[in-house]
């Protein structure tokens, strides 16, 4: 399958890279928070999911709002996707998160779940 730039959207995505311990002055609290990379701008093909496509790619029990596919981008399951450039508060302002991943030889297809 080729990437023909059909239904291509400009998105920004971030990947939580590591966990950092939360400190209270000089004392350890035992809590950790995610450290994010800088938002990265990319183009990806996105289309709404329908029952036939969703069943073929991800199975009958998946609840997916959008499907994205790319030959160039490799997302992980904790990648957050934004439809406009994010500024801060990533966990409360993202538009989609990765719910399912279907990889093949040439293209990666992602099932996206909308933030509620």
C-alpha positions as CSV (number, residue, x, y, z in Angstrom):
1,X,0.0,0.0,0.0
2,X,1.4,3.4,-0.9
3,X,1.0,6.6,0.9
4,X,-0.8,8.7,-1.7
5,X,-1.5,11.7,0.6
6,X,-5.2,11.0,0.5
7,X,-7.1,12.5,3.4
8,X,-3.9,13.9,4.8
9,X,-4.1,16.1,7.9
10,X,-1.4,18.1,9.7
11,X,-1.1,16.9,13.3
12,X,1.2,17.4,16.2
13,X,2.2,14.5,18.4
14,X,4.1,13.9,21.6
15,X,5.4,10.8,23.1
16,X,5.9,10.6,26.9
17,X,9.6,9.7,27.1
18,X,10.2,8.9,30.7
19,X,9.0,9.2,34.3
20,X,10.5,11.8,36.7
21,X,10.1,11.7,40.4
22,X,8.1,14.5,42.0
23,X,10.2,16.2,44.8
24,X,8.9,18.2,47.7
25,X,11.8,20.5,48.2
26,X,14.6,18.1,49.0
27,X,12.3,15.2,50.1
28,X,11.2,12.3,47.9
29,X,7.4,12.0,47.6
30,X,7.3,8.6,45.9
31,X,5.2,10.0,43.1
32,X,6.2,10.1,39.4
33,X,5.1,12.3,36.5
34,X,5.6,11.9,32.8
35,X,8.2,13.9,31.0
36,X,7.2,14.9,27.4
37,X,9.1,15.5,24.3
38,X,8.6,18.7,22.3
39,X,5.5,18.5,20.0
40,X,6.4,17.2,16.6
41,X,4.6,18.3,13.4
42,X,3.7,15.7,10.9
43,X,1.3,14.8,8.1
44,X,-0.8,11.6,8.4
45,X,-3.7,10.1,6.5
46,X,-6.8,10.0,8.7
47,X,-10.4,8.8,8.1
48,X,-13.4,7.9,10.3
49,X,-13.8,4.3,11.2
50,X,-16.7,2.3,10.0
51,X,-17.6,-1.2,11.0
52,X,-16.0,-3.0,7.9
53,X,-12.6,-1.3,8.1
54,X,-12.4,-1.5,11.9
55,X,-13.3,-5.2,12.0
56,X,-10.8,-6.1,9.3
57,X,-7.9,-4.2,10.9
58,X,-8.6,-4.4,14.7
59,X,-11.3,-7.0,15.3
60,X,-14.9,-6.9,16.3
61,X,-14.5,-5.7,19.9
62,X,-12.5,-2.5,19.2
63,X,-14.1,0.9,19.9
64,X,-12.2,3.3,17.7
65,X,-13.2,6.9,16.6
66,X,-10.7,7.5,13.8
67,X,-8.1,5.5,11.8
68,X,-4.8,6.9,10.9
69,X,-2.2,5.3,8.5
70,X,1.4,6.2,7.6
71,X,4.4,4.7,6.0
72,X,6.8,7.0,7.8
73,X,5.5,7.5,11.4
74,X,6.0,4.9,14.2
75,X,3.8,5.7,17.2
76,X,3.7,3.8,20.5
77,X,0.6,3.1,22.5
78,X,1.0,6.1,24.8
79,X,1.4,8.7,22.0
80,X,-0.9,11.7,22.2
81,X,-2.1,13.4,19.0
82,X,-3.2,17.0,18.6
83,X,-5.1,18.6,15.7
84,X,-3.7,22.1,16.5
85,X,-0.3,23.0,18.0
86,X,-0.3,22.2,21.7
87,X,0.9,24.7,24.3
88,X,0.9,22.9,27.6
89,X,-1.2,20.6,29.8
90,X,-0.8,17.8,27.3
91,X,-2.9,15.2,29.2
92,X,-5.9,17.5,29.3
93,X,-5.7,19.1,25.8
94,X,-4.9,16.2,23.4
95,X,-7.5,15.3,20.7
96,X,-6.7,11.6,20.2
97,X,-4.7,8.8,21.8
98,X,-3.5,5.6,20.3
99,X,-5.9,2.8,21.1
100,X,-4.8,0.0,18.7
101,X,-1.8,-0.5,16.5
102,X,-1.8,-2.7,13.3
103,X,1.5,-3.0,11.6
104,X,2.3,-4.5,8.2
105,X,5.3,-4.6,6.0
106,X,4.8,-1.2,4.4
107,X,2.2,0.7,6.4
108,X,1.4,1.3,10.1
109,X,-2.3,1.7,10.9
110,X,-3.4,3.2,14.2
111,X,-6.8,3.1,15.8
112,X,-7.4,6.5,17.5
113,X,-9.6,7.1,20.5
114,X,-11.0,10.6,21.1
115,X,-10.5,12.3,24.4
116,X,-13.7,12.4,26.4
